[in-house]
Amino acid sequence: MNDYTFRIRFRIVDGTVLKEESTEREIAFAPGGPYTLHALARGQPIKESDWLVLKGPTFDNEKQARNAGELAKDALRWCSARLKMGIDVGQDKRKGVVTEDGKRWLKRKFEVSSEDEVLDDVHGLCVYKDQPGTKFCSAECKLTVHRNVKHFQDAFGEALGSGLQFKGELRIAFDLYSASHFLSVPRAAHSAALNRARFLTLWTALESLTHLMEKEDRRRSEEAIEHLRGFIARIKKSSLPADEKETLEGGLGALYNEPPKQLCQKLVAGHISDRQYGGMDACSFVSKCHKLRSTIMHGHSVTADDLVSACSELDKLVADLLIELGGRGCQT
């Protein structure tokens, strides 16, 4: 008997909606039933809500439901990069606390049967027993871009059908990419602080992807490493205090790998070298972004136009890399 299911409450970046007139849409299918998309507020058209719920099929046990739910979250991450739109899948935590007394009051207020369960409406994945009458309680107190819900459905089905599952740095990069969209909303278009934050978040996503490279591809030349080993050996034999030795040895050991700029260039050269960003090849654009990052981090000013333009193109580059690496089944 299929007793368990899951739901994922997620948010689409402010200023974007899925263009769907209905209040509910089946977007994928499994032996236990459909994957159903609906607005957080039941009865509200999907196109009018940036908070959405993905309801999964049913499963024989909690473990199966949780595993399927995690795969569905990864599929939503894939949609974010594939469609170049921010999707916040949450951390599977509730945003507020509703006490048991509060839940009993809600049952009376909305005439919910005493046998029906009232669960916390977590932002993210929730696995629960699939029984009629289950309710979820939460409270949420917009220029709008309309995105075709069919494109969303296709991207979700593409990821789910391919069995994509992201781990480690790849999952982190997907989440950072999506988070960057929540730092770029219409009403904040002229906020220098948010634009800087968005750019640095995208750059961090790019850097995190370099950790997927093979160890030998990240290392400096053997000659350079031999010089570093020599310096470390001299430090070990020195009369410096132990804590200072440890600090210096750790710093020099970190230099065994190429610096972030070169690693990012190697990464894009291996996957998207044939593409153009900001009117230049991918490696040249990465070099430009690294220079811009250094300018920002050292407290120097950057023009709003340069920053907005760089964010737009870096967004495309990171999304393209995520699709390339994620689509190749990276499991790191």
C-alpha positions in Angstrom: 0.0 0.0 0.0 1.3 3.4 -1.0 1.4 5.4 2.3 3.9 8.2 1.9 4.3 11.1 -0.4 6.2 14.4 -0.5 5.7 18.0 -1.3 8.3 20.8 -2.1 7.4 24.4 -1.4 9.6 26.6 -3.5 9.8 30.2 -4.6 10.4 31.7 -8.1 12.4 34.9 -8.2 10.4 38.1 -7.7 9.2 39.5 -11.0 8.8 36.1 -12.7 5.8 33.8 -12.9 4.8 30.6 -14.8 2.3 31.5 -17.4 -0.4 29.0 -16.5 -4.1 29.9 -16.1 -5.1 26.8 -14.2 -4.7 26.3 -10.5 -3.1 22.9 -10.9 -1.0 21.1 -13.5 0.5 17.7 -13.8 4.0 18.1 -15.0 5.5 14.5 -14.8 4.3 11.0 -14.1 5.6 8.0 -12.1 4.1 4.6 -11.1 2.8 6.0 -7.9 1.0 8.9 -9.7 1.6 12.3 -11.1 3.9 15.1 -10.1 1.5 18.0 -9.6 2.3 21.7 -9.5 0.0 24.2 -7.8 0.1 27.6 -6.2 0.8 27.8 -2.5 -2.6 29.3 -1.9 -5.0 26.6 -3.1 -7.4 27.8 -5.7 -5.1 30.6 -6.9 -4.0 30.4 -10.6 -0.3 29.3 -11.0 0.4 32.5 -13.0 -0.5 34.7 -10.0 1.9 33.1 -7.5 5.7 33.1 -7.0 5.3 30.6 -4.2 4.5 27.2 -5.6 4.1 23.6 -4.4 5.3 20.5 -6.2 3.3 17.5 -4.9 4.9 14.1 -5.6 3.4 10.6 -6.3 2.9 8.1 -3.5 5.4 5.5 -2.3 5.4 2.4 -0.1 7.6 3.8 2.6 9.1 7.1 3.9 12.6 6.3 2.6 11.4 5.9 -1.0 9.4 9.1 -0.7 12.4 11.1 0.6 14.7 9.8 -2.1 12.2 10.7 -4.8 11.8 14.1 -3.1 15.5 14.8 -3.2 15.6 13.9 -6.9 12.7 16.2 -7.5 14.6 19.1 -5.7 17.5 18.4 -8.0 15.2 18.6 -11.0 14.0 22.0 -9.8 17.6 23.1 -9.5 18.1 21.9 -13.1 15.1 24.0 -14.2 16.7 27.1 -12.6 19.8 26.8 -14.8 18.1 25.5 -17.9 15.5 28.3 -17.9 17.9 30.9 -16.4 15.5 31.8 -13.6 15.9 31.8 -9.9 14.2 28.9 -8.0 14.7 28.8 -4.3 14.1 25.2 -3.2 14.7 26.1 0.5 16.5 24.2 3.3 13.6 22.0 4.3 13.0 24.2 7.4 9.9 25.9 8.6 10.0 29.7 8.5 8.0 30.2 11.7 6.7 28.2 14.6 3.1 27.2 15.0 2.4 25.7 18.4 0.1 22.7 19.0 -2.4 25.2 20.5 -2.1 27.3 17.4 -2.8 24.2 15.2 -5.8 23.3 17.2 -7.1 26.9 16.8 -6.5 26.7 13.1 -8.6 23.5 13.0 -11.5 25.2 14.7 -11.1 28.4 12.6 -11.2 26.6 9.3 -13.5 23.8 10.4 -10.9 21.1 9.9 -11.7 17.6 11.3 -10.0 16.7 14.5 -8.7 13.5 12.7 -7.0 15.5 10.0 -3.3 16.3 10.5 -2.0 19.9 10.4 1.7 20.0 9.4 4.2 22.8 9.4 4.6 24.2 5.9 8.3 24.0 5.4 10.2 25.9 2.7 11.6 22.9 0.8 11.0 19.2 1.0 8.4 17.7 3.4 7.8 13.9 3.5 4.6 12.8 5.1 1.9 10.1 5.3 -0.5 10.5 2.3 -3.9 10.7 3.9 -6.9 12.7 3.0 -7.4 16.0 4.9 -3.8 16.8 5.6 -3.3 20.5 5.9 -0.2 22.7 6.0 0.0 26.0 7.9 2.2 29.0 7.2 2.0 32.7 6.7 3.3 34.9 3.9 2.4 38.3 3.6 5.0 42.6 -7.6 6.9 44.5 -13.2 6.3 40.7 -13.8 8.0 38.4 -16.5 5.7 35.7 -17.7 7.5 32.4 -18.3 5.9 29.6 -20.3 4.8 26.8 -18.0 5.3 24.3 -20.8 9.0 25.2 -20.9 9.1 24.6 -17.2 7.4 21.3 -17.5 9.8 20.2 -20.3 12.8 21.1 -18.3 11.6 19.3 -15.2 10.7 16.3 -17.2 14.1 16.4 -18.9 15.9 16.3 -15.6 13.6 13.8 -13.9 13.7 11.5 -17.0 17.5 11.5 -17.1 17.8 10.6 -13.4 20.0 13.6 -12.7 21.3 13.7 -9.1 23.7 16.4 -7.9 26.1 16.2 -5.1 28.8 18.2 -3.4 30.2 21.3 -5.2 27.8 20.8 -8.2 24.7 21.1 -6.0 26.2 24.1 -4.2 26.9 25.8 -7.5 23.3 25.2 -8.7 22.0 26.7 -5.4 24.4 29.7 -5.6 23.3 30.3 -9.2 19.7 30.3 -8.3 20.3 32.5 -5.2 21.9 35.1 -7.3 18.6 35.8 -9.0 17.0 36.7 -5.7 19.6 39.5 -5.5 18.4 41.0 -8.8 14.8 42.1 -8.7 13.2 45.0 -10.6 12.8 47.3 -7.7 16.5 46.8 -6.8 17.8 47.4 -10.3 19.7 50.5 -9.2 21.0 49.1 -5.9 24.8 49.0 -6.1 25.1 46.8 -3.1 22.7 44.1 -4.4 24.4 44.2 -7.9 27.8 43.6 -6.3 26.4 40.8 -4.2 24.8 39.2 -7.2 28.1 39.4 -9.2 30.1 37.9 -6.3 27.6 35.1 -5.8 27.8 34.2 -9.5 31.6 34.3 -9.3 31.6 32.0 -6.3 29.3 29.6 -8.1 31.8 29.5 -11.0 34.8 29.0 -8.6 33.0 26.1 -6.8 32.7 24.3 -10.1 36.5 24.2 -10.4 36.5 21.7 -7.6 34.9 19.2 -10.0 38.1 19.2 -12.0 40.5 16.3 -11.8 43.3 16.8 -9.2 46.0 16.8 -11.8 44.2 19.4 -13.9 44.1 21.8 -10.9 47.8 21.4 -10.0 50.7 23.8 -11.0 53.6 22.4 -13.0 55.9 19.8 -11.2 58.7 22.3 -11.3 56.7 24.9 -9.5 55.6 22.4 -6.9 59.2 21.3 -6.3 60.1 24.9 -5.5 57.2 25.1 -3.1 58.3 21.9 -1.4 61.8 23.4 -1.0 60.4 26.5 0.7 58.2 24.3 3.0 61.3 22.1 4.0 63.3 25.3 4.9 60.4 26.5 7.0 60.2 23.2 8.9 63.9 23.4 9.7 63.7 27.1 10.8 63.5 28.4 14.3 60.2 30.1 13.7 57.4 29.5 16.4 55.4 26.3 15.7 52.1 28.2 15.0 53.8 30.4 12.5 55.4 27.4 10.8 52.0 25.8 10.5 50.5 28.9 9.0 53.3 29.3 6.4 53.3 25.6 5.5 49.5 25.7 5.0 49.7 28.8 2.9 52.4 27.4 0.6 50.6 24.0 0.4 47.6 25.8 -1.0 49.7 27.2 -3.8 50.1 23.6 -5.2 47.0 24.4 -7.2 46.5 27.0 -9.9 44.9 30.2 -8.7 41.1 30.6 -9.2 41.3 32.7 -12.3 43.4 30.1 -14.2 41.2 27.3 -12.9 38.1 29.0 -14.1 39.6 29.6 -17.5 40.6 25.9 -17.7 37.1 24.9 -16.8 35.4 27.0 -19.4 38.0 26.1 -22.1 37.1 22.5 -21.5 33.4 22.8 -21.8 32.1 26.1 -23.4 35.2 27.4 -25.3 33.1 27.9 -28.5 30.7 30.4 -26.9 30.7 34.2 -26.6 30.0 36.3 -23.6 29.9 40.0 -23.7 31.3 40.0 -27.2 34.4 37.9 -26.3 35.4 34.3 -25.9 34.7 32.5 -22.6 38.3 32.6 -21.3 38.7 36.3 -22.0 35.4 37.0 -20.3 36.4 35.0 -17.2 39.6 37.2 -17.1 37.5 40.3 -17.3 35.2 39.1 -14.5 38.2 38.2 -12.3 39.5 41.7 -12.7 36.1 43.1 -11.8 35.9 40.9 -8.8 39.3 42.2 -7.6 38.2 45.7 -8.1 35.0 45.2 -6.0 36.8 43.3 -3.2 39.5 46.0 -2.9 36.8 48.6 -2.4 37.1 50.4 -5.7 34.1 51.7 -7.5 32.6 50.0 -10.6 30.1 51.8 -12.8 26.5 50.6 -12.6 26.3 49.8 -16.3 29.5 47.7 -16.2 28.3 45.8 -13.2 24.8 45.1 -14.6 26.3 44.0 -18.0 28.8 41.7 -16.3 26.1 40.1 -14.1 23.9 39.4 -17.2 26.7 37.8 -19.1 28.2 35.9 -16.1 24.7 34.6 -15.4 24.6 33.1 -18.9 28.1 31.6 -18.6 27.4 29.9 -15.2 24.1 28.6 -16.4 25.7 27.1 -19.5 28.4 25.5 -17.4 25.9 24.0 -15.0 23.9 22.5 -17.9 27.1 21.1 -19.5 28.4 19.6 -16.2 25.0 18.6 -14.8 23.9 17.1 -18.0 27.0 14.9 -18.2 26.0 13.2 -15.0 28.6 14.7 -12.7 28.2 12.9 -9.4 31.1 14.5 -7.4 
